[in-house]
Amino acid sequence: DVHVLVRATSSGALNNTAHLRNRVTQHLADLTDRHAVNLAVRALGGAKDRPYVFHLGAQAHVGESWTRPYETVMANTVGTLNLLQAIVDYGIELEKLDTAGTSEEYGNVDEDRRDQYDFDEDGGLILHERSPINPVSIYATSKVAADFLTLNYFDAYGLPAVTTRMFNNYGPRQNPRYFTGTVITQALSGKQIELGYLEPRRDFCYCTDGVRGHLTVALKGEPGHVYCYGQGQNVSVGEWAQMILDIGREEGFWEQEEIVSVQSRYRPGSSDVMALRVGHTKLTDLTGWHSKISWEEGIRRTIRWYAAHRDRWIGRVDWAPKGDGK
């Protein structure tokens, strides 16, 4: 018995749930509209079992949080508050609430607290639930606030809530403005791939592994706790882009493409996070969770989806068409 809250003005989002229309109850709303949230939460009061709530709604694009700062804070912070307060006000007895945080909350290493971080034998940074948080974007700060609000409601009202920090989700149907999607859609449409800084390192986790992470935490996680998960290894975004291009070329989707770094895609000042890599020991020790989809397989599945569904993304990209792509 699944209820889904979808932002009524989401571009293309309704297409992502069209194949499930007859299997779910869909609420068209906006997290920043408290009345609309109240109506959706009130509908859970008639459930025959205690509901699980997965709070995934957000303005989730890091770069766009600088050009849409008020929307980002309102959706991610005030929207979370609206959801939490509605659950309390309507007395909904939940089995578990999972608020989705982000790896971006960790930001860059705070040198004044360097002794609180963990590094591998080669000096690589490993981030986990006890690592210091140091947000360096409006998006990250808004998600830190959402995390803490969730835990505040656990402390104050006993709301059975957990927070999850998944590292760099990607996969089919994702908005093409995110990194993996913008590489693939540019490659499908032209000969040059325009990106920002190529040096930052990311821990990319395929969407089905992420879904299993959310479900596993909701089923077995302890209320009041934070759980991190991801692939457990990282790669520079330049290397990731090249991996995408190599696999797409092997699959016959494009020929030789060129990657260029353009200033218009840089994040402001020193706000780019340089290294994200998860240590998911806490979740793995508790539940046995680990990622199942290799980077190569995840990239292959994602390219195939974008190639087969051009009509679903062409009007949503953040780049201008170049050349005569296939």
Summary of the structure (lengths in Angstrom):
residues: 326
radius of gyration: 19.8
end to end distance: 42.4
largest distance: 58.6
contacts: 1033
relative contact order: 0.14
helix: 44%
strand: 17%
